[in-house]
Amino acid sequence: MVRPLSGAGSDKSYRCPGCDQLIPPRTPHLVTWPAYARDSDLDPWDTDSAADWRRHWHTVCWRARGRRR
């Protein structure tokens, strides 16, 4: 799942897994998380637990993720 955030409601910094740099508060970015649990670690219908795996990405880093090593 991918959700764009405007940054207006964000008051804390997040670390982007794409570039390992901080996303400052109030910066527009994307939040991603698996739609279903991986490797049966969680019940596939338990979407609240899957959200625990959410990651905050710079939009540019998310778009370039397929080109990174």
Secondary structure, DSSP 4 states (H G I P E B T S, - for coil): -EEEE-STT--S-EE-TTT--EE-TT--EEEE--SS-STTSS-TT-HHHHGGG-EEE-HHHHHTGGG--
